[in-house]
Amino acid sequence: MSRVAAVLAVVLALVTVALPAGAAEFGTRDEALAMVRRVQQKFKKEGAEAAFRAINNKAPGFADRDLYPFVTELTGLCVANGVTPAVRGKNLLDLKDQDGKFMIQEFVRTASTSPQHGWVDYRWLNPVTKTIEDKSAWIERMGEYFVGVGVYKNEQPNENTIGLISGSPNSDDTYLQIAYDLAEVLNDGDNLRILPIAGIGGPKNIRDVRYLRGIDIGLTQTNILNNFRRSNERMGQVDDKIVYIANLFTEEVHLVARANVTSIEQLRGLKVNLDAKASGTSYSMRDVLKNLGIEIQEVSMSQAEAFEKVKSGEIAATVLIAGKPVRSMTKLNPADGLHFVPVPFPSQLIPDYYPSSLTHDDYPDMVPVGQSVDTIAVGAVLIAYNWPKTNVDRYRRVQRFVEAFFPKIAEFQKPPRHSKWREVNLAARLPGWTRFEAAQAWLDTEASRAAQASAEKAPGFPHAMKIDKPGRQGTPNTVSQDDAALYQEFLQWKQLRRPSR
């Protein structure tokens, strides 16, 4: 057996017995980083020997479940290790992991090259499961040494996982397609994982984001979100726990009936499917019908089932609110004896709804060339729980999603993604609501960069406009009062240079 192999055998044996086999919890990446910082602080304040002694003696703060620090000279000589005394004083430069990777050499390389810190992946024994697992250590330069603390990657599933409550698969809901698009584009191994969760939509999604554990963000309708707030206000409640990330696109009302039904008024007193109970369609259409003064017999079923019952005459019509073109609707044709019924847009709907139409381009088999069917639409919005920054894990999780999503919006607007992505303008505001702080910070940063670029490209502008660089973690740009005044001067100068009409 080689010297390195012998060292590895000792390491594995000692690690196995060093930590309690019954431990149920594992350290996180943030906790590993915090432990590295504690080592650095003690090293700087009390010196190398005190820091090494604290590690080797497992002093409070220097050993926690499966977390322990190790310090090695850049030559590969181990000087401190929290769980394996046998490796102290040994040169581990040729030590390999389970897959033959020279892990210590990789640690040294990370600590020796800019920025002299980072995560290094390797495979190592998990003292709790007694199996070789993927591990990742944060390595950081510390004088002539490097300090590291590792975490088991398989035990970090929730750290970068975003629970997204979307729509129902039985309703051909736009939300579920949007959620899958987000997962496909943004999923990035251990760095970020979007977990689409089938929901009901509408008010239920708001409640799930507000109260359900494991749900970080969700999709809902702007009219329902506004009613959610108005209902609370009527009860004297003030609830600022919901914020929005982005005001996305519109979703159209699709009212389908047999050819003999030409007006929504004809549905009075008849059976009409309003999609699944508690869905966004059900909630919003009750509101619309109430405002129109039309009472119906509400039934609830999937759209596929409803189409058959409309054809047979068992029900008079079915409604779905979703982003056009809806896949289930594109499968209809005149031979089915069904058509889209117009939905009026009276003034009482103006605050929460929008006028829209269904065209031949949307549904070539259902709408003749050159014609359209008037309807109404609601807004779709991406919401989040208003986590305070003091809740570091949950706030950073949503922040990480924002900082991955916003820069890639152009990618979502390309085929084969849902065509509704092409309507999205990230800067669009949702009146009366607060945007998630990290999302607003990202937009502010981009706006400042755009202003900087515009000023620099303007011919003949007499001053160089300076805007400070954006802060870390997507914090807003810092613009001094002089800079702000200078930018206003630029805007005035730009206005004066416009040609007269």
Secondary structure, 3 states (H helix, E strand, C coil): CCHHHHHHHHHHHHHHHHCCCCCCCCCCHHHHHHHHHHHHHHHHHHCHHHHHHHHHCCCCCCCECCECEEEEECCCEEEEECCCHHHCCCECCCCECCCCCEHHHHHHHHHHCCCCEEEEEEEEEECCCCEEEEEEEEEEEECCEEEEEEEEHHHCCCCCEEEEECCCHHHCCHHHHHHHHHHHHHCECCCEEEEEECCCCHHHHHHHHHHCCCCCEEEEEHHHHHHHHHHHHHCCCCCCCEEEEEEEEEEEEEEEEECCCCCHHHHCCCEEECCCCCCHHHHHHHHHHHHHCCCCEEECCCHHHHHHHHHHCCCCEEEEEECCCCHHHHCCCHHHCEEECCCCCCHHHCCCCEEEEEECCCCCCCCCCCCEEEEEEEEEEEEEECCCCCCHHHHHHHHHHHHHHHHHHHHHCCCCCCHHHHHCCCCCCCCCCCECHHHHHHHHHHHHHHHHHHHHHCCCCCCCCCCCCCCHHHCCCCCCHHHHHHHHHHHHHHHHCCCCC
